[in-house]
C-alpha cells in the first residue's frame, strides 16, 4: 500500500469493509499543487491542488458527476 506517513486523513469512502477503501488526505509537506491526496484500494494515489479539488467538489455539488454513480 502507499506510504501514508505524514498525511492528515480527511475522509474514508465506504469504510464498511476492511478492503482498503479509497481515502482523502492532506499532505502538509507537499508542494501546494500536490497537497490533496486521494488513495485507492489498489495502492495508487492522485495528488492535486486545493483549487483543483475545490473544482471537483463544486462539480459534484452541481450534479455533474451523478451519472457516474452506480447503485
Order of alpha helices (4+ residues) and beta strands (2+ residues): beta-beta-beta-beta-alpha
